[in-house]
Amino acid sequence: MRVKNRSVVAAMFGICTLLAADGLGPARAQNLENPTWPTQEWLTSTPEEQGMDSSALAKFVSDGESQSFDSLLIVRRGRIVAEAYYAPYTADIPHQIHSSTKAIIGTLIGMLYKDGVLDRLDHPVLDFFADHGIANVDDRKKAITTQSLLDMTSGFDWDQGIEDGKEQTLLDMTLSPNWTQFILDCPMAHAPGAIFNYADANPNLASAIITRLTGKLAEDYARKKLFSPLGITDWHWDRDPQGLTMGAWTLTMLPRDMAKIGYLYLRHGEWDGRQLLPSGWAEVLNHATVNMHASFDPGLRYSNFFSVFPEHHVYMAVGWHGQLIAVFPDVDVVAVVTAHKFVPFGDVIRGVSGAVKSELALPPNPNGAERLATAIKDVAVEKPTAVSPVPEIASVISGKTYKFSANVFGLKSFALFLTDAHPHFEFQINLHALINMYNISGTFDIPLGLDGNYRKSIPSVWGINPGHTAAAKGTWLNEQTFELDTQDLGFGGMSKYILSFNGKKLSFTRTDPWGRTVSLDGEQGD
């Protein structure tokens, strides 16, 4: 989760006016005693059969379109009662879950603890790295424990960009050739346990600990101990410059598999007769005592890489731009959202809680069922945006290659092909020298929609995050300016490019998914 503006954060959370699910008690005992296990596949049900209102869910699905949802999945009592995919995203595209990855790392730590591989949660972290030369060691750093990492209370002097920060430490880490060493060397700002500070240092160090204790990458440990028992077979997880599994982000999963993680917690860490997590580990609401000191919601708490809303009896794995795994233990619900813009948590809580009406089955609701089916079908169809007349310059610049001097995102050349039978654009990029995270280098060819609809590339066009699909569309703003909108479907972000042509020169402005704007000047070349 990376948020740089306090007002944006407050709007994203939307906590102030949440409605509790009045009068709804715990899920019925027989559902807990004889749960359904979706190891092979999820069962489905009408909402009314599970005590939920189809009409309310239809509104929630429709509202998701204005909230920039990519998908919405709601499970009650082990059965999917609503599932929607928002065009141009489709159900078969794995989705980057961003910082919800942290909750998976926390789950793996819990499994190590249950199996006795990790002897205790208050084990000093530096013990795991006794062979490292570590800078800035003092009594505070010696006191960091595994639990300190899980609760984001390690005390590192770390700027993640939360509450108007500049993200400087996070940037410095990504530029470092050894992320684990960078984190271990960080100076201390507080005693461990004293204060919450959201920092990617913590889950990345936890990932390194998993490897130290098991001799396996965190991903490989997850494959055997977590993903295989849950029947999760389709994922991708990137590695840091040292080859370790990134603990803070980059895990890519299908929404239905994200729901399995939430369901494991909803079922108290049990899966199909096997206790995968320690007793009490999944009772997140009961041990969420770490105050996040969030200016937008004083009640917000944190535990084991989950954000917790005690007043509403909900906890969530939270990822940048609205990648959410939300657990509602009182009403036996798991909700998954993926999105490409920030999603107010309050809207998700209201949307789910408002649809839960009873612990018993409700009478059939044909009208509501029809509204829900129509809403799901409607959001799956792309709505074209307006397009403008094509100016004469389009044929002049079509196929011309513009070259750029060294720049912050490694763009070397760019060309639009607007008069071809299948419009597209090509660019050459080299990010490897700029950031120690991805080796994105080469020439890429992306289809381009000129009719107000996105055109999609083949999956994995970037060479990273298999399954991701580039999508693009564009239109002319005036006689010399072309606007290009792109999405990396499954990444959860959109970029906009404003291209202004003047003779053989191109003024190129890009606004990335983080809202950062960069302008470049290019010129036609061979």
N, C-alpha and C positions, 0 to 999 in steps of 0.2 A: 504494500500500500504506500503510494507516494503522493502526498498532497502538500502543496506549497502555500495555499492561501486559506486563512482561517475561515473566512466567510464561505468559501467553496466547501470546506470540510463540513461546516455546520449544515449547509444545504444538502450535502450528500447524505449525511446521517438522518436528517429530518426527524429528529427524535421528539421534539417538544410536544407534539400533539398525538402521540401514539395512543391507540385504544387497546386496552387489555381485552382478552377473550373472556368476558364476564360470564360467570356461572359454569365454566367448563372445567371439569375435574380431570384426574389422570385417565389415561386410556383404559379401556376395560381389561380386567385381569386376564381373561382368556386369550387376548391378543398378545400379551406378554409371555404367557405360559406356552403358547403354541404358535410362535411367530412363523411368518412366511420368509423363506430364505431365497433371495434372487441371485444365487450363485451362477446359475446358467442363464436365466433370463428373468425379467421383471414380469409379474402378473399385473393385469390392468383391471380396473373396476370403474363403474360409474361413481361420480362423487356422492350421490345420494346413498348408495349402498354403504358408504363409509361415513355417513353423517355430515357430508359437506354439500354446499349449495352450488349447483351448476351455474346458476345465473351470476352469483358473486364471482365465481372463477372465470366466467366469460368476460366480465368487466376487468378483472385482473389481467387476463391475457391481452385484451385490447389495450389497456393502459400501458402494458409493456412496450408497445410500439413507440409511444412518445417518450419512454424512458430508455430507448436505444437498446432494448434487450436483444440478444442473439438467441437465447433459449430460456424457457421456463419449464421446470419439471416439479411436480408436487406429488409426494408419496404419502398416503395415510394407511397405517396398519399393514405396511409391506406391499401395498398395491399402488400403482401409478393411477392417479385420478385425473391428472391434467398434464399434457405434454405439448409444448408449442415450440416451433422453430421459426425464426423471423428472417425472411428473405433480405439479403441474398445468402445468409448463413443457412446451412442444412444439417440434418441430424448426423450425417456421416462424417462431418469434419471435426476432428479432435480440437479441443479448445485449450489454449493456454490459461492456466488458473492463477498465474502470477503469485501473489503472496499467500494464497490459500495453500501453496506448496508448504509453507511453514507448518501448517497443521498436520501434514503428512509426516514431516520430520519429527514433530512432537509425538505423533503416534508411534513411530519407530523407536524413539527413546523409551516410551512406555513399554513396548514389547521387550526391549533389552532388559529393562528393570524387572519385568515379570519373570523372565527366563533366568535371572540371576547373573546375566552377563555384565550388567551394570549393578554394582553391589548396593549403592544407595544414591538417592537423588541429591544429597548434599555432598557428594564426592567433589573435592576441589578440581576445577578444570585443568589447572596447570599440571596436575599429576599425569594427565594423558599426553602431555607434550614435554616430558622431562628431557628429551633429547634435543629440544630446540633451544637456541639462544634467544632469550626474550627480553626486549627492551622495556623500560619503564616499570619494572617490577617493584611493587611495594606491598604493604600488608593488605591493602584493599584488593589488589589484583590477585594475591594469593588466596583471598577469601571467596573468589568467584566460584560458584557451584553449578552443577548441571541444572538445578532448579532455577538458578538465577538466569540462565540462558532462556529456559522455557518461558519464564515470566517477563522477559525483557527488562530485567532489573540488574543486569550485570555490572552497571556502573561505568561502562566505557564512555570516554569523551567522543561522542558520535553525533554527527549532523546528518539526519535522514531526510530533511526537508519538511518535516511535520511542523505545523504551527508556525509558518512563515520562515522556516529555515532555508538554507541554500543548497542542501544536499551535498555539501562539499566532501564529507568523509566517504559517503557512498560512491561518489565519482572517483575519488582517489583510490578506493579499493578496486574498482573495475579497471583502472589503469595499471594496477599493480600486477606483477608477474606471479605473485604468490599470495593469494587472498588469505589463507590461514595465517601465514606469518604476519601479514599486514594487521590482521585483527589482534593477534596475540601481542603485537608491539604497541597497540594503541595505548595512549595514556589514559588514566582513570579520571573521571569527573566526580564520581560519588562512590560511597561504600556499596557493595553488592546488597541488593534488597531494599535500598533506601528510597529509590525513585524509579518510576517507569520511564523508559526512554526507548521508543520504537526504533530498532536498529537491526539491519540485516546482518550485522556482525554475529548476533546470537544464533540464528538458525544455521548460518554457514559454519560456525564453529561446532554446532551440534552435529552437523553432517560429518565433519572431520572426526569427531569423537566416535560416531558409529563405525567409521572405517578403522579407527585405532582399536576399537574393542572387538571387531568381528573379522578384520582382515579383508572385508568386502566393501565395495562402494555402497553408499546408502541405497542407491537404486537397486543393486543386486540383492541386498538384504530385504528391501521392500518386495522385490519380485518373489522371493521364496516365502517370506513370512506374512506378507500382507496382501499383495495383489493376487497371488495364486489362490489362497483360501477364499478370497472374495470373488473369484472368477473374472478379475480384471486382466485383459490380455492386450489391450490397445492403448499404449501411452508412449510418450517421449520425454526424456529428462536430460537437460544439458549438463555439461561439466565445466568446472572452472579451469583456469590455466594450468593447474597442477593435475588435472584429470579427476578431481573429486566431484561428486554429485553436488550441484548447487542446492543449498538448503533453503534459500530465501525465496526463490522463484524459478520459473522455466518448466515446471512439470506441465505436460499437456495431456488431457484426458477427455473422454467423451462425457457429456452431461449425465448419462445413465450410470457411469462408473463413479462420477463425483457423488451421486446420490448414495452409492454403496458405502462410501466413507461415512457420510452422515448417518446411515442406517446402522453401521457398526456401533456408533456412539449411542444412537437411540436405543439399541439393544444391549446397553451396558457393557460394551466391549466383547460380547459373545457373537459367534458366527457359526450357525448350524452345528451346535453342540460343542464347539470349541471355545474356550475362553482365551481370546487373543490379547486382551489388555489386563493389567492388574485390577484387582478388585477395587472399585471406587474411582479408577482413573477416568472413566467416561462420565462420571457424575460432575460434569464441568460446573454446573450451577452451584454445587455445594462447596467448591473450593476456589471460587473466583474472588479472591480477596485483594488482588492487586489493582489499585486505583490508577486509571490511565490519566487522570488529571486533565481530561479533555475539556477545553473551554466551551465546546458546543454541547456537552452532555456530562455533567458532573457525576452521574450515576454509572457511567460506563466502566466496566471492569475487564480484567484480562487473566487468562489462565492457560498455560501449556499451548501457547500460540493460537488461542481462540479469543475472539472478542465476545464479551458477555453483556447481556442486557438484563440484569437481575429483576428489575421491575416487571418485565414482560415475560420472564421465564424462557428466554431464548438465548442461544449462543450460535456463533457463526465463525466459520473459516472465511476470511475476507481477503480478496485479491483486488489489485488495481483495476479500475474501470468496471467494478461490479461483478467480479467472479466470486460467487457466494455459495457456501454450503451451510444452510441454516437448519438448526435442529430445534424443534418445539416439543420437548419431552412431555409436557402436561397433556397434549392433545395427540401424541403419537404421529407427528408429521415431520418429514424432511422436505425441504424446498431447496432447489438448485436454480440459481440464476447465472447465466453468462451474458456479458454485455460489451458494448464498445464505447460507452461513456459512463460516468459515475452514476451509480444507482442509490437513491436514498434508502437507507436501511429501514427507515420507518415505513416506507411504502410497501416493502416486502412483508414486514411484520403485520401491517394492517391487511394487506391483500390475503395473506394466509389465515390469520385469526378471524377476519370477517367472514370467511367462507365456511369455517367450522361451526356447525350449528348443534350437533348432538353427538353423544357417545353411542347412540343407537342408529340403526339405518333409518333414513328418511323415506317417505313415499316417493315413488318415481316422479320425475319432473320433466315430461317430454319437451315442454317449451324451453326450459333451462338447458336441457341437453342439446337442443337444436341451436340455441344461442352460443353455447360453448363450442360445438363443432364448427359453427360458422366463424367464430372468432379465431379458432385455431387455423382454419383454412384460409381466412383472410390475411393473417399476418405472414403466412407462408408465401404469399404472392407479392412480388416487388411492386412498389408504387413509383412509376417514373417521375423524375423531376423535369422541370421545364427546360427546353433547349432553345437557343437563339439562332437566327439565320446565320449561315456560314459566309464569312467575308471573303473577298478575293485573295487575301493574304494566305488563306488556308492552303491553297494549291502551291503557293510560292515557297512556303516553309516546309511543306510536307516532304519527308525524306531527307531533310538537311540535318547534318550532325553538328551539334554545338559542343564545344570543348571548354573545360573549366580548369583553372589553376588549382593548386592544392587548397582544400577546404575542409570544414569541420565534419562533414559526413561522407567524405571520400568519393564524391561524385566526380567522375572524369569526363563523361560525355553523355549527351541526351539527344534523342531524335523522336519527333512525332511523325507518324505515317497516317495521314488523314484521308487520303484519296484512294487507298488500297481497298480491295473488296472486303477485307477484314481489318478495320482500323486497329492500330496498336501503337505502342511506344517502346523504344529501346533505351537502355541506359547502361553505362559501364561504371562499376563502383568497386572500391577497395577499402574496406573498413578494417582490415586486419592490422594495419599499422596504427590505427587510432584507438582501438579499445581491445583489451585482453579478455574478450568474452565470446565473440563469434568471429569466425573466419568467413566473412561475406565478401567474396571477390569474384568478378567476372562480368559478363555482359548478359543482361536479362531482357526478355521480350514479353511484354504484358499486353493482352487484348484490351481494347478500349471501346466502351459503349458511347455512341454519339446520339442515341435516341432517348436519353434520360434514364436508361437502365445500365446496371453494372454488367461488364463482361468478366468472366472468370478465367484464370489461368489454370494450367494443370496443377495438381497438388505439389507441394514442396518446391515451388519454383525458386525459392530463396536458397535451397540447399540446407535449411535448418528446420527444426520443428516439423517433421514429416506429417503430412496431412493438411498443413496450412495452405490456403489458397488465396492468391492475390486477385483482387477485383478492382476494376477501374471504370470510370465514366468521365465525360468532360463536355464542356460547352463553351462557346465564345461569349465573353462579357461585353466586348466592343470590337471595333475593327482591328485591334492589334493585341488584344489580351484574351488568353485562353485559360480557363479554370479546369483543373484536373483534380478529381476526387478519387482517392484510393483507400482500400481497406485490405488488411491482411486478415481474411476471414479465419476466425479461430484464435487470433491474437488478442482481440479486444481493443482495437484502436483504429483511428482514421487519420489520414494525412491529407492536407490540401495544398495544391501547388498553383501559384499564379504565374503564368508565363507571358511576359510582355515582349513582343518582337518589334525591332526597329532596325531596318536594313539587315545587316548580317549579325546584329547583336541580339542577345537574349538576356533579359532580366528575369531571374529565376528566384521565386520566393516560396519557401516551404514552411508550413506549419505542421509540426509533428504531433503524435498522439498525446504528448505531454504539454501541448500548448506553446512549445518553443518555436520561435520564428527565426529562420536564417535566410538571408538573401545572398545570391551569387550573380555574377555577371559572366556570361559565356559568349563565345563568338564562333561563327561557322568555321570549320576546319576540315581537313581531309579525312 
